[in-house]
Amino acid sequence: MRLLHIEMWIGDRWHRVLRLDGKREYFPPKGGSWDDDLSHELEKFLKDHPETFWVETIASPHGVYVGAGVPRLFRLVPAG
């Protein structure tokens, strides 16, 4: 098994997620994590935040606001 990172589609490309912020914060592990762990945490976060939340990525370290109606496209990719 390989360690994975979470990426989100923003604009015209995929961005590695550093932090998800809303009613609670979630920091994906910097070195990556296993599929089940990341999938569970991501699903839990999105369920808790059905309308809006904040995403910090490698390309956007100051964050991007994700509002209602914005597609929430995530994927898990190999770390490293």
N, C-alpha and C positions, 0 to 999 in steps of 0.2 A: 504494500500500500504506500501511496505517496501523500505527502502533506499538501494541502490545498489552501488557496486564498479565495476570497469573495471578490468578484468584480461586478460593477453596475454599468449599464449602457447609459452614457450621458452625452448628449449632442450627437456626435458622429463616430464615437468609438467607445471601447470598453475601458473602464478605469478601476484600478485596485482600490477597494474600500479600506480606509484606515479607521473610520469611526462612524457609527450610526447613532443619532441623537434624537430623542423625542421626550416622552415621559420618563424614559430611562435610557442610559447610554449602553452601547455595546461596542467594545473594542475587539475586533478579530485578532487572534494571536499574530504577532509580527512575523514569526517564523513559519506560520501556517498551522493547520490543524487537520484532523481527519474529517472525512465526508459527513459522517453521522453527526459529529459535534457541530460543524458549521451549518449544516442543513437545519438541524434542530434550533440553533440559536437564531438563524435568519428567519425561519418560519415563525418563531415565537415573537421576534421583534416586529415583523410585518403584521402579525395578528394584533399586537398591542397598538399599532400605529396605522389604522386603516386609511387615514386621511393625509396627514402631513408629517414630515420629519426632515432632519438635516443629515447630509452625507458629507464626510470629509474623505478625499481621495488623494492619491499621489500627485495627480495633476492639479487638483483643486484643494490645497491644504487648508484654505479658509472656509471651505464648505460650499455646498450647493443645496438649496432649499427644494424639497420634493413636495409639491402640492397635490391636492386631490385631482384625479383625472390624468395625472402624469403616468405614462407606462413605467412599471417597476420591473425592469428586466435585469435579472441577476444571473450569474453563473459561477460555478466553482472551477478554478483552474489550478494546475500544478504550481506549487510554490517553487521559488528559485529561479 
